[in-house]
Amino acid sequence: MKLFRKGAQVYGAGQMGVHAEYTCMPEEKVTMKPTNMTYEEAAAVPFAAPVSLQFLRNKGGIQSGHKVLINGASGGLGTFAVQLAKYFGAEVTGVCSTTNLELVQSIGADRVIDYTKEDFIKEGQTYDIIFNAVGKNSFPKCKSSLNQKGIYLSTVATIPLLVLMLWTSMIGSKKAIFMMAPYRIEDLIFLKELIEAGKIKSVIDRSYPLEQIVEAHRYVEKNHKKGNVVITV
Ligand SMILES: NC(=O)c1ccc[n+]([C@@H]2O[C@H](COP(=O)([O-])OP(=O)(O)OC[C@H]3O[C@@H](n4cnc5c(N)ncnc54)[C@H](OP(=O)(O)O)[C@@H]3O)[C@@H](O)[C@H]2O)c1
């Protein structure tokens, strides 16, 4: 061990598809956990937050003053995306259902749209970035809601979207983008700084003990969690 002293409180994302109390990780895959977070709060960060960061900053080129719409603003990726977009100085519209309007406003959205009552596509507003965090609205549906050089970002891939991604990379000014966000320790270091500066926090819906992992999965698989679900050991 070269980078950390014994007992150092680190955070990072391990192998997918396992639940365990202990795991071996290469030192360079973890970094110091934010000092102002509990382990539960910190555990919610390394998977969801870097994905939203990479989509908005690396693929969307988010800038201060941009008009950004986050579809699925109350989910794991969405709650981090709203806060990150605000951090980058964007004017943020969050789309969620009635029960989550208050939550999405509380984490900084300037405006919220209840998808059970209103369709943002029919609203006539246009955005520099539409971040489709939950994969519910396709690029063709969102296209008229994008500014002339607007970017549609999707965390969920479909064959038509991959074709459109290739097509829009060559033709037209509106772009459609999907990626599998890579895991980068620099992102976790960057996020730690934002968290310690009070710019970003984890939204925890529920926490389950490891013994109730089946119930935890059942709940998450309903696709209606608010922010994140964590497992305690
Ligand atoms: N490409 C990548 O690298 C990458 C990485 C990580 C995750 N992903 C994908 O990203 C997606 C989102 O992950 P997640 O963990 O953020 O999901 P999640 O937390 O399960 O999303 C649940 C949220 O979605 C909202 N929602 C459901 N239907 C909606 C609709 N029609 N319009 C707007 N919001 C709606 C729910 O709100 P209500 O309860 O109010 O409906 C709930 O708050 C997943 O499909 C995941 O596989 C991709």
The ligand as an SDF file (V2000), in Angstrom:
LIG
                    3D

 48 52  0  0  0  0  0  0  0  0999 V2000
  -24.7190    5.0430  -19.9650 N   0  0  0  0  0  0  0  0  0  0  0  0
  -24.1860    4.8850  -18.7780 C   0  0  0  0  0  0  0  0  0  0  0  0
  -22.9600    4.9490  -18.5960 O   0  0  0  0  0  0  0  0  0  0  0  0
  -25.0860    4.6340  -17.5870 C   0  0  0  0  0  0  0  0  0  0  0  0
  -24.5590    4.5980  -16.3010 C   0  0  0  0  0  0  0  0  0  0  0  0
  -25.4140    4.4310  -15.2320 C   0  0  0  0  0  0  0  0  0  0  0  0
  -26.7780    4.2510  -15.4340 C   0  0  0  0  0  0  0  0  0  0  0  0
  -27.2590    4.2410  -16.7090 N   0  0  0  0  0  0  0  0  0  0  0  0
  -28.7160    4.0830  -16.9600 C   0  0  0  0  0  0  0  0  0  0  0  0
  -29.3440    5.3100  -16.5930 O   0  0  0  0  0  0  0  0  0  0  0  0
  -30.7010    5.0570  -16.2580 C   0  0  0  0  0  0  0  0  0  0  0  0
  -31.0510    5.8340  -15.0170 C   0  0  0  0  0  0  0  0  0  0  0  0
  -30.4230    5.2800  -13.8860 O   0  0  0  0  0  0  0  0  0  0  0  0
  -30.8610    5.7740  -12.4460 P   0  0  0  0  0  0  0  0  0  0  0  0
  -30.1210    4.9590  -11.4540 O   0  0  0  0  0  0  0  0  0  0  0  0
  -30.7810    7.2480  -12.3700 O   0  0  0  0  0  0  0  0  0  0  0  0
  -32.3960    5.3490  -12.4720 O   0  0  0  0  0  0  0  0  0  0  0  0
  -33.4300    5.4210  -11.2890 P   0  0  0  0  0  0  0  0  0  0  0  0
  -32.8440    6.0900  -10.0990 O   0  0  0  0  0  0  0  0  0  0  0  0
  -34.0190    4.0550  -11.0900 O   0  0  0  0  0  0  0  0  0  0  0  0
  -34.5620    6.3280  -11.9130 O   0  0  0  0  0  0  0  0  0  0  0  0
  -35.7290    6.3810  -11.1920 C   0  0  0  0  0  0  0  0  0  0  0  0
  -36.3410    7.7480  -11.3690 C   0  0  0  0  0  0  0  0  0  0  0  0
  -36.8160    7.8710  -12.7160 O   0  0  0  0  0  0  0  0  0  0  0  0
  -38.0020    8.6390  -12.6780 C   0  0  0  0  0  0  0  0  0  0  0  0
  -38.8650    8.3670  -13.8330 N   0  0  0  0  0  0  0  0  0  0  0  0
  -39.4900    7.2090  -14.1350 C   0  0  0  0  0  0  0  0  0  0  0  0
  -40.2250    7.3810  -15.2630 N   0  0  0  0  0  0  0  0  0  0  0  0
  -40.0420    8.6670  -15.6710 C   0  0  0  0  0  0  0  0  0  0  0  0
  -40.5290    9.4380  -16.7670 C   0  0  0  0  0  0  0  0  0  0  0  0
  -41.3610    8.9300  -17.6790 N   0  0  0  0  0  0  0  0  0  0  0  0
  -40.1210   10.7150  -16.8760 N   0  0  0  0  0  0  0  0  0  0  0  0
  -39.2890   11.2530  -15.9760 C   0  0  0  0  0  0  0  0  0  0  0  0
  -38.8000   10.5760  -14.8920 N   0  0  0  0  0  0  0  0  0  0  0  0
  -39.1780    9.2860  -14.7390 C   0  0  0  0  0  0  0  0  0  0  0  0
  -38.6480    8.1730  -11.3860 C   0  0  0  0  0  0  0  0  0  0  0  0
  -39.4880    9.1970  -10.9270 O   0  0  0  0  0  0  0  0  0  0  0  0
  -41.0290    8.8670  -10.5830 P   0  0  0  0  0  0  0  0  0  0  0  0
  -41.0270    7.8520   -9.4840 O   0  0  0  0  0  0  0  0  0  0  0  0
  -41.5420   10.1720  -10.1720 O   0  0  0  0  0  0  0  0  0  0  0  0
  -41.6160    8.3240  -11.8590 O   0  0  0  0  0  0  0  0  0  0  0  0
  -37.4800    7.9150  -10.4430 C   0  0  0  0  0  0  0  0  0  0  0  0
  -37.2050    9.0140   -9.5860 O   0  0  0  0  0  0  0  0  0  0  0  0
  -30.8400    3.5380  -16.1270 C   0  0  0  0  0  0  0  0  0  0  0  0
  -31.5270    3.0410  -17.2570 O   0  0  0  0  0  0  0  0  0  0  0  0
  -29.4080    3.0340  -16.1200 C   0  0  0  0  0  0  0  0  0  0  0  0
  -29.2810    1.7640  -16.6810 O   0  0  0  0  0  0  0  0  0  0  0  0
  -26.4600    4.4390  -17.7830 C   0  0  0  0  0  0  0  0  0  0  0  0
  1  2  1  0
  2  3  2  0
  2  4  1  0
  4  5  1  0
  4 48  2  0
  5  6  2  0
  6  7  1  0
  7  8  2  0
  8  9  1  0
  8 48  1  0
  9 10  1  0
  9 46  1  0
 10 11  1  0
 11 12  1  0
 11 44  1  0
 12 13  1  0
 13 14  1  0
 14 15  2  0
 14 16  1  0
 14 17  1  0
 17 18  1  0
 18 19  2  0
 18 20  1  0
 18 21  1  0
 21 22  1  0
 22 23  1  0
 23 24  1  0
 23 42  1  0
 24 25  1  0
 25 26  1  0
 25 36  1  0
 26 27  1  0
 26 35  1  0
 27 28  2  0
 28 29  1  0
 29 30  1  0
 29 35  2  0
 30 31  1  0
 30 32  2  0
 32 33  1  0
 33 34  2  0
 34 35  1  0
 36 37  1  0
 36 42  1  0
 37 38  1  0
 38 39  2  0
 38 40  1  0
 38 41  1  0
 42 43  1  0
 44 45  1  0
 44 46  1  0
 46 47  1  0
M  CHG  2   8   1  16  -1
M  END
$$$$
